[in-house]
């Protein structure tokens, strides 16, 4: 058991990996465990894929079954489970769904982030002005709610400043940089910030140009999180809400293939910088007027 890690997402991920390793070492299937513990099979599956936590009492029964009878080692697992159940994002429950808050916990401990966006600059790369314009014009949030959401987004962006940030690969449709969100000045500053992010060592930024024509990515955004010692996490968001999927190859594999296909048709990093520079030059010539209220209240499609 790895000690000294206080990040709940990391602790939870390591705990699940250790429990799976112990079960495999003991030669038990998930069904064996369910039968021996008098649990449902779904409970074992959900514990191992991170859908639910595991209590101290359950650990005290489960670990001896796996051959762990050292009190200090058992206490280490129990401490890890307590840390894992802490939710550092719980203060934002008033504005974000449980699915998104769960995603944020995983995002902070991912090894790699793969994200495709067809319409908006990803939250991890947004300026406050741009975020404010999207929250008012796209999602129609009241200012108080928008402020709370920006506070959460700011905390997410602290990930860039960590000692070992995850590798991040963002692919954006050209529409993302061409739409004047918030007006020409706001959009210009967002694109300048986007250029800055693209120059960071942990970030790879690409654009799918209009010249690519119709492509599968036009169906909607996708985010895949990769981990050192755990299953990938798939995050999907649309007008109906957001969902997270783990340990489900039938869901994840097609999105991985989609991302690879988009990478092939996307511009290189150098070409992407050139396109962003061109968009910035165009914005310098554009009138600095915000979209009308009538336009911004249109439904997102």
VOMI-7111 format. One record per atom (N, C-alpha, C): x, y, z. Coordinates in pm, whole numbers. Each point is the difference from the previous one (the first is absolute). Example, Ala and Ser with C-alpha at 12.3 -4.5 7.8 and 13.67 -1.06 7.14 Angstrom:
PT   east  north     up
PT   1319   -569    780
PT    -89    119      0
PT     90    120      0
PT    -35    105    -72
PT     82    119      6
PT    -77    109     73
This chain:
PT   east  north     up
PT     85   -119      0
PT    -85    119      0
PT     88    123      0
PT    -29     97    -88
PT     80    122     -8
PT    -54    100     99
PT     87     46     89
PT    -40     97    101
PT     48    137    -38
PT    -51    103     74
PT     48    135    -18
PT    -63     74   -116
PT   -108    -54    -58
PT    -68     68   -109
PT   -133     49     52
PT    -20    133      3
PT   -120     56     61
PT   -104     45   -101
PT     28    -11   -128
PT    -99     34   -100
PT   -106   -110     -4
PT   -128     34     23
PT   -104   -104      5
PT     -9    -83   -127
PT     12     64   -116
PT    -10    -75   -126
PT    115    -98    -14
PT    121     42     36
PT    116    -88     -9
PT    -13   -115     98
PT    -38     33    123
PT    -17   -105    102
PT   -105   -103    -44
PT   -112     51    -52
PT   -106    -90    -44
PT     45    -90   -114
PT     73     58    -95
PT     48    -77   -114
PT     99   -107     45
PT     93     35     89
PT     98    -97     49
PT    -69   -109     83
PT    -98     39     79
PT    -72    -97     83
PT    -70   -103    -88
PT    -69     46   -103
PT    -69    -93    -89
PT     98    -94    -70
PT    112     58    -45
PT    101    -82    -68
PT     56   -106     94
PT     24     38    126
PT     54    -95     98
PT   -101   -110     31
PT   -127     36     11
PT   -102   -102     29
PT    -13    -98   -116
PT      6     50   -122
PT     -4    -92   -115
PT    123    -90     -2
PT    116     59     32
PT    125    -78      0
PT     -6   -110    106
PT    -50     33    119
PT     -9    -99    106
PT    -98   -112    -37
PT   -110     37    -62
PT    -97   -103    -42
PT     61    -92   -105
PT     70     60    -96
PT     64    -82   -105
PT    106    -93     61
PT     78     55     92
PT    106    -79     64
PT    -59   -118     77
PT   -115     21     62
PT    -65   -106     77
PT    -71   -101    -91
PT    -13     35   -128
PT    -63    -92    -95
PT   -152      0      3
PT    -60    111     46
PT   -145      9      9
PT    -58     80   -115
PT   -120    -37    -43
PT    -74     81    -95
PT    -87     99     79
PT    -56     96    -69
PT    -91     94     67
PT   -121    -74     54
PT    -45   -102    -70
PT   -114    -79     47
PT     36    -77    127
PT    125    -51      9
PT     46    -68    121
PT    -10     93    120
PT     46    124    -21
PT      0     98    110
PT   -142     32     42
PT    -87     22    -98
PT   -139     32     32
PT    -64   -112     83
PT     27   -124    -38
PT    -59   -113     72
PT     56    -11    141
PT    133     16     15
PT     64    -14    131
PT    -40    113     95
PT    -15    122    -52
PT    -34    116     83
PT   -151     18     19
PT    -77    -83    -73
PT   -146     13      0
PT    -40    138    -53
PT     71     43   -106
PT    -29    125    -68
PT    -62    -32   -135
PT    -59     98    -62
PT    -42    -17   -139
PT    123     11    -89
PT     -5    -65   -116
PT    111     10    -94
PT     20    145    -44
PT   -110     73    -16
PT     11    140    -44
PT     76     85    101
PT    -10    -35    130
PT     74     77    100
PT    149    -18    -18
PT     44   -123    -23
PT    143    -25    -22
PT     48     74   -124
PT    -78     -6   -106
PT     37     66   -125
PT     10    151     21
PT    -96     58     70
PT     -2    146     21
PT    114     45     90
PT     37    -82     98
PT    114     34     85
PT    128      1    -83
PT     16    -99    -85
PT    124    -11    -78
PT      9     99   -115
PT   -114     50    -49
PT      8     99   -108
PT    -16    144     49
PT    -16     16    132
PT     -4    133     57
PT   -136     66      4
PT   -105    -74    -35
PT   -134     59      4
PT    -45     28    143
PT     47    -83     93
PT    -32     21    142
PT    128    -20     81
PT      0     53    121
PT    114    -22     90
PT    -18   -130     76
PT     95    -27     88
PT     -9   -119     85
PT     19     42    144
PT    -84    -49     88
PT      2     40    140
PT    111    -71     77
PT     31     55    117
PT    102    -61     87
PT    -44   -141     42
PT   -129    -15     31
PT    -49   -131     42
PT     13   -103   -112
PT    -31     41   -121
PT     13    -92   -113
PT    146    -39    -22
PT     91     96     17
PT    142    -30    -17
PT     49    -98    107
PT    -49     15    121
PT     43    -89    109
PT    -40   -145    -25
PT   -106    -19    -78
PT    -42   -135    -34
PT     67    -47   -129
PT     13     88    -96
PT     51    -36   -132
PT    149    -31      1
PT     79     82     69
PT    145    -16     -6
PT     48   -134     55
PT    -51    -48    116
PT     42   -133     46
PT    -36   -110   -101
PT   -111     17    -70
PT    -38    -96   -104
PT    105     -3   -111
PT     64    115    -24
PT    106      8   -101
PT    137    -40     57
PT      4    -38    128
PT    125    -43     61
PT     76    111     71
PT    -62    115     21
PT     64    112     71
PT    -52     -1    144
PT     90    -35     95
PT    -44     -4    139
PT     85     87     92
PT     94     75    -56
PT     82     91     78
PT    -83    125     34
PT    -11     30    129
PT    -84    111     45
PT     43    134    -59
PT    131     25     -2
PT     51    126    -53
PT    -34     15   -149
PT     12   -109    -75
PT    -30      6   -144
PT   -150     22    -23
PT    -81    -66     80
PT   -145     18    -12
PT    -37    145     32
PT     61     56    104
PT    -26    140     37
PT     42     96   -111
PT    106    -37    -72
PT     44     83   -113
PT   -105      4   -110
PT    -61   -114    -27
PT   -107     -4   -100
PT   -121     81     48
PT    -31    -12    128
PT   -115     73     55
PT     23    150     -9
PT    120     45     31
PT     33    142    -10
PT    -12     47   -144
PT     47    -81    -92
PT    -10     35   -142
PT   -145     13    -43
PT    -85    -89     50
PT   -142      6    -37
PT    -65    127     55
PT     42     44    119
PT    -55    123     58
PT     39    122    -83
PT    127      5    -39
PT     46    113    -83
PT    -72     -1   -134
PT    -15   -120    -59
PT    -63    -13   -132
PT   -144     48      1
PT    -67    -12    115
PT   -141     41      6
PT    -17    151     14
PT    109     71     30
PT     -8    146      8
PT    -18     58   -139
PT    -82    100    -11
PT    -29     60   -131
PT     47    145     -1
PT    115     28    -62
PT     53    137     -2
PT    -84     95    -83
PT    -93    -53    -80
PT    -83     84    -85
PT   -142     16     55
PT    -24    -51    122
PT   -137      0     53
PT    -58    140     18
PT     84    100     16
PT    -51    135     20
PT    -71     55   -124
PT     17    -69   -114
PT    -63     46   -124
PT   -122    -83    -38
PT    -54    -73     98
PT   -119    -80    -27
PT   -120     87    -36
PT      3    125     41
PT   -112     89    -29
PT     -8     39   -147
PT    110    -17    -75
PT     -2     41   -141
PT     40   -110    -98
PT     58   -110     49
PT     44   -106    -91
PT    -65   -133     36
PT    -22    -81   -102
PT    -62   -132     20
PT     97    -95     69
PT    -55   -107     57
PT     83   -101     65
PT     95    -64   -101
PT    -48    -20   -123
PT     84    -61   -104
PT    120     87    -31
PT    -21    131     -9
PT    111     90    -33
PT     96     12    117
PT    -50      5    122
PT     87      8    117
PT     85   -127     11
PT    -60   -114    -32
PT     76   -125     -2
PT    111      9   -104
PT    -34     53   -117
PT    100     16   -105
PT    116     89     47
PT    -30    109     68
PT    105     92     45
PT     98    -69     95
PT    -54    -89     85
PT     88    -74     90
PT     98    -87    -76
PT    -46    -62   -108
PT     88    -84    -81
PT     97     84    -83
PT    -48    112    -52
PT     83     85    -86
PT    127     43     71
PT    -11     30    129
PT    115     51     75
PT    109   -105     20
PT    -31   -127    -24
PT    102   -104     21
PT     28    -80   -126
PT    -47     50   -115
PT     21    -72   -126
PT    145     11    -46
PT     42    -99    -76
PT    132      2    -64
PT     -6     76   -131
PT   -114    -10    -69
PT    -15     62   -131
PT   -146     39    -21
PT    -21    117    -60
PT   -133     49    -33
PT    -10     12   -151
PT    -99    -66    -58
PT    -28     11   -143
PT   -136     66    -15
PT     -6    114    -68
PT   -127     71     -9
PT    -21     58   -139
PT   -119    -27    -54
PT    -40     60   -127
PT   -121     89     25
PT      4    122    -55
PT   -110     93     15
PT    -38     58   -136
PT   -127    -12    -39
PT    -43     55   -129
PT    -50    144      4
PT    -28     54    120
PT    -64    132      5
PT     61     98     98
PT     57    -48    110
PT     46     88    106
PT    146    -26     37
PT     70    102     46
PT    133    -18     57
PT    -16    -84    127
PT     78   -106     19
PT    -11    -82    121
PT     18     83    128
PT    -71    -41    104
PT      4     74    126
PT    140     17     56
PT     86   -100    -19
PT    137      8     51
PT     82    108    -68
PT    -49     53   -114
PT     77     98    -77
PT    -71    135    -11
PT   -112     17     67
PT    -79    121    -16
PT     52    118     83
PT    -23    120    -53
PT     19    122     79
PT   -130     27     75
PT      6     86    100
PT   -121     31     77
PT   -103     70    -88
PT     45     91    -86
PT    -93     72    -88
PT    -75    -95    -92
PT     74    -91    -59
PT    -60    -96    -92
PT    -98    -90     75
PT     43    -48    117
PT    -87    -87     80
PT   -129     73     37
PT     10    126     37
PT   -116     79     38
PT    -96     13   -119
PT     57     22   -119
PT    -83     15   -120
PT    -72   -130    -35
PT     66   -114     14
PT    -66   -127    -32
PT   -105    -34    104
PT     29     27    127
PT    -97    -34    103
PT   -126     85    -11
PT     16    125    -45
PT   -117     87    -18
PT    -70    -27   -132
PT     77    -19   -108
PT    -59    -10   -133
PT    -39   -138    -44
PT     74   -103     45
PT    -28   -137    -41
PT    -90    -70    102
PT     39      9    127
PT    -72    -74    104
PT   -103     83     75
PT      2    132    -21
PT    -99     90     59
PT      0     -3    153
PT    119    -13     59
PT     10     -1    145
PT    -12    142     56
PT    -60     11    116
PT      0    127     72
PT    142     31     45
PT     30    129     26
PT    136     40     30
PT     55    -68    125
PT    -83    -19    102
PT     47    -65    122
PT     46   -142    -28
PT    -80    -73    -80
PT     37   -137    -36
PT    126      0    -87
PT      8     96    -92
PT    118      9    -87
PT    126     25     81
PT    -10     83    102
PT    117     29     85
PT     47   -125     72
PT    -94    -79     49
PT     35   -123     70
PT     67   -100    -95
PT    -52     -8   -120
PT     56    -91    -99
PT    140     43    -43
PT     20    131    -10
PT    134     47    -34
PT     98    -31    113
PT    -45      8    125
PT     87    -34    113
PT     45   -146    -11
PT    -93    -88    -37
PT     36   -141    -19
PT     98    -15   -117
PT    -23     77   -106
PT     87     -9   -117
PT    140     50     31
PT      9    105     81
PT    131     50     42
PT     77   -107     76
PT    -71    -70     88
PT     67   -106     76
PT     47   -111    -94
PT    -81    -32    -99
PT     42   -101    -98
PT    129     43    -70
PT      9    127    -35
PT    115     48    -75
PT    128      2     82
PT    -12    -13    133
PT    120    -13     83
PT     77   -128    -33
PT    -67    -92    -68
PT     65   -125    -41
PT    121     29    -89
PT     -7    107    -79
PT    113     36    -87
PT    125     35     81
PT    -19     45    123
PT    111     48     81
PT     57   -108     92
PT    -57   -120     -5
PT     51   -106     86
PT    139    -43    -43
PT     71    -66     90
PT    138    -40    -28
PT      8    -96   -119
PT   -101    -84    -15
PT      0    -98   -109
PT   -139     -5    -62
PT    -37    101    -78
PT   -136      3    -57
PT    -19   -112   -100
PT   -122    -45    -18
PT    -24   -105   -100
PT     29     53   -140
PT     37    -88    -91
PT     11     38   -139
PT   -141     28    -52
PT    -15    107    -75
PT   -132     38    -49
PT      3     18   -151
PT    -89    -68    -68
PT    -10      9   -145
PT   -140     52    -34
PT     -5    124    -49
PT   -127     61    -36
PT    -10     11   -152
PT   -112    -46    -54
PT    -30     18   -141
PT   -129     83     -9
PT      7    112    -70
PT   -114     91    -12
PT    -42     12   -145
PT   -129      4    -24
PT    -47     33   -134
PT     30    148    -25
PT     25     36   -125
PT     31    140    -31
PT   -111     95     42
PT   -123    -51      6
PT   -113     82     44
PT     24     59    138
PT     75    -71     84
PT     27     46    136
PT     73    134     -1
PT     94     17    -91
PT     80    123     -1
PT    -57    108    -92
PT    -98    -33    -80
PT    -56     97    -93
PT   -123     73     54
PT    -71    -63     92
PT   -120     65     55
PT     41    109     98
PT    -59    118    -12
PT     36    115     84
PT    -74     -6    134
PT     39    -89     85
PT    -63    -15    131
PT     39    119     89
PT   -102     76     45
PT     25    114     86
PT     42    126    -73
PT     10     -5   -131
PT     45    115    -77
PT    144    -18    -46
PT     43     85    -91
PT    131    -15    -62
PT    115     10    100
PT     -6     94     93
PT    110     19     94
PT     13   -118     96
PT   -114    -45     52
PT      0   -116     90
PT     55   -122    -72
PT    -45    -20   -125
PT     43   -117    -74
PT    148      9    -36
PT     47    120    -32
PT    142     15    -32
PT     87    -36    120
PT    -40     48    117
PT     79    -33    120
PT     -7   -150     31
PT   -114    -61    -28
PT    -10   -145     20
PT     94    -74    -95
PT      7     43   -124
PT     88    -67    -96
PT    147     21     34
PT     33    117     51
PT    138     23     44
PT     34    -92    117
PT    -97    -18     88
PT     20    -93    112
PT     11   -142    -51
PT    -78    -35   -101
PT      5   -133    -59
PT    139    -26    -59
PT     57    100    -64
PT    136    -13    -53
PT    100    -26    113
PT    -18     70    110
PT     87    -20    116
PT     -8   -144     48
PT   -122    -53     15
PT    -14   -138     46
PT     64    -97    -98
PT    -14     28   -128
PT     56    -89   -100
PT    151     -7      2
PT     64     98     63
PT    145      3     10
PT     53    -72    124
PT    -89    -44     88
PT     42    -67    122
PT     38   -145    -29
PT    101    -49     71
PT     54   -132    -28
PT   -101   -113     20
PT    -93     18     91
PT    -94   -110     29
PT   -125      4    -89
PT     -5     97    -91
PT   -121     16    -81
PT     31    -14   -149
PT    -83    -80    -69
PT      3    -11   -145
PT   -134     53    -50
PT      5    102    -86
PT   -121     65    -50
PT     -6    -12   -151
PT   -114    -50    -51
PT    -21    -13   -144
PT   -138     50    -38
PT    -12     42   -125
PT   -128     47    -52
PT    -38    -83   -123
PT   -128    -40     -4
PT    -54    -63   -120
PT    -54    112    -88
PT     61     25   -117
PT    -39    116    -81
PT   -133    -20    -71
PT    -63    111    -36
PT   -124     -8    -77
PT     20    -80   -128
PT    120      5    -57
PT     28    -68   -126
PT     -9   -152     13
PT     -3    -52    123
PT    -13   -145     20
PT   -141    -48    -35
PT    -93     95    -13
PT   -137    -38    -35
PT    -72    -67    115
PT   -102    -79    -34
PT    -76    -71    103
PT     86   -110     61
PT    -12    -17    132
PT     78   -103     68
PT    -76    -48    123
PT     31   -120     51
PT    -75    -58    113
PT      2     85    127
PT    102     83     18
PT      9     82    121
PT   -111    103     10
PT    -68     27   -111
PT   -107     98      1
PT   -119    -45     84
PT     -2   -128     37
PT   -111    -53     81
PT      3     50    144
PT    118     41     49
PT      4     51    136
PT    135    -17     66
PT     18     64    116
PT    128     -5     71
PT     26   -134     67
PT    125    -26     30
PT     37   -123     71
PT    125     26     82
PT      6    -59    119
PT    117      9     86
PT     35   -141     49
PT    128    -35    -11
PT     49   -128     52
PT    114     29     96
PT     -8    -54    120
PT    107     12     98
PT     74   -133     10
PT    133      6     -4
PT     82   -120     15
PT     73      6    134
PT     21   -120     60
PT     65     -9    130
PT    115    -99     -4
PT     89     12     96
PT    115    -90      9
PT    -43   -143     28
PT    -93    -16     94
PT    -31   -133     51
PT   -150    -24     15
PT    -77     58    -91
PT   -144    -16     10
PT    -62      9   -139
PT   -127    -38     -9
PT    -70      6   -128
PT    -19    143    -47
PT     -9     17   -131
PT    -28    132    -55
PT   -138     46     44
PT    -19    132      1
PT   -131     57     30
PT    -47     78   -122
PT   -123    -24    -40
PT    -61     69   -112
PT   -102     99     55
PT      9    126    -44
PT    -95    102     43
PT    -71     55   -122
PT   -134     -4      3
PT    -81     48   -111
PT    -97    106     51
PT    -19    103    -80
PT    -91    108     39
PT    -79     44   -122
PT   -132     18     21
PT    -85     53   -105
PT   -110     83     64
PT    -98     40    -79
PT   -106     86     51
PT    -80    -66    113
PT      0   -133      3
PT    -78    -72    101
PT     75    -13    133
PT    131     26      1
PT     78    -14    123
PT    133    -65    -26
PT     62    -53    104
PT    132    -60    -12
PT      3   -137     65
PT     89    -87    -50
PT     15   -133     55
PT    148    -38      0
PT     38    -87     92
PT    135    -56      3
PT    -11   -150    -15
PT     94    -59    -75
PT      1   -145    -21
PT    141    -52     27
PT      8   -114     70
PT    129    -62     27
PT     -9   -149    -23
PT    112    -60    -36
PT      6   -145    -17
PT   -108    -49    -96
PT    -18     73   -110
PT   -102    -36    -98
PT     58     17   -140
PT     73   -102    -50
PT     65      9   -131
PT    -96     32   -113
PT   -124    -47      9
PT    -96     25   -106
PT    -32    149    -12
PT     13     74    110
PT    -22    143     -2
PT    128     76    -31
PT    112    -43     60
PT    125     74    -12
PT     71    -21   -132
PT      5   -123    -49
PT     77    -31   -122
PT    -43     84   -120
PT   -131     15    -28
PT    -38     82   -115
PT     43    146     13
PT      1     52    125
PT     41    139     20
PT    151     15    -17
PT     73   -102     39
PT    145      2    -23
PT     30      1   -150
PT    -75    -82    -72
PT     18     -5   -146
PT    -38    135    -62
PT   -106     60     51
PT    -41    132    -48
PT    110    102     22
PT     58      0    121
PT    105     96     31
PT    121    -20    -91
PT     35   -125    -25
PT    113    -30    -90
PT    -29     49   -141
PT   -123    -18    -46
PT    -37     48   -133
PT      6    152     -9
PT    -44     66    105
PT      5    146      2
PT    145     50      2
PT     86    -72     73
PT    142     36      4
PT     62     -5   -140
PT    -45    -96    -81
PT     55    -16   -135
PT    -42    113    -93
PT   -122     50     15
PT    -46    106    -90
PT     27    140     56
PT     44      8    126
PT     28    130     61
PT    132     58    -51
PT     13    129     11
PT    122     68    -39
PT    112    -31     98
PT    125     16    -45
PT    114    -17     89
PT      2    115    102
PT     87    -11     99
PT     10    107     99
PT     37    132    -65
PT     96     -2    -93
PT     44    122    -67
PT   -113     58    -84
PT    -71    -85    -73
PT   -112     47    -81
PT   -112     55     88
PT    -20    -63    112
PT   -102     46     95
PT     33    140     49
PT    127     24     34
PT     40    135     44
PT    -25    102   -110
PT     27    -38   -124
PT    -21     92   -112
PT   -148     35    -16
PT    -86   -100     14
PT   -143     24    -12
PT    -49     91    113
PT     48    -24    122
PT    -39     85    113
PT     49    142    -23
PT    122     15    -49
PT     53    134    -30
PT    -88     70   -103
PT    -44    -75   -103
PT    -87     58   -101
PT   -133     44     59
PT    -55    -81     92
PT   -126     35     64
PT     16    125     86
PT    115     13     67
PT     27    119     81
PT      7    124    -89
PT     67    -11   -115
PT     10    114    -92
PT   -138     42    -49
PT    -84    -98    -30
PT   -136     30    -45
PT    -79     71    109
PT     22    -41    125
PT    -73     62    111
PT     43    144     22
PT    123     32    -30
PT     48    138     15
PT    -73     94    -97
PT    -52    -56   -108
PT    -71     80    -99
PT   -151      0     24
PT    -46    -91     85
PT   -144    -18     19
PT    -58    102     97
PT   -126     42    -20
PT    -65     90     96
PT    -17    -72    133
PT     21     72    108
PT     -3    -63    133
PT   -140     10     59
PT    -92    -76    -54
PT   -137      1     50
PT    -37   -140     46
PT    -71     -6    112
PT    -45   -128     52
PT   -122    -46    -78
PT    -24   -131      1
PT   -120    -53    -63
PT   -122     49     75
PT   -112     15    -68
PT   -121     50     63
PT    -58   -102     95
PT    -83     48     91
PT    -64    -91     94
PT    -84   -103    -73
PT    -64     43   -109
PT    -83    -93    -77
PT     84   -114    -55
PT    121     33    -47
PT     87   -104    -57
PT     55    -92    107
PT     37     56    117
PT     66    -80    102
PT    -98    -93     72
PT   -130     24    -14
PT    -96    -88     67
PT    -45   -114    -88
PT     60    -11   -118
PT    -34   -112    -87
PT     46   -131     63
PT    -73   -105    -26
PT     36   -131     58
PT    129    -50    -58
PT     81    -67     82
PT    122    -64    -46
PT    -36   -129    -73
PT     56    -18   -122
PT    -30   -121    -76
PT    127    -66    -44
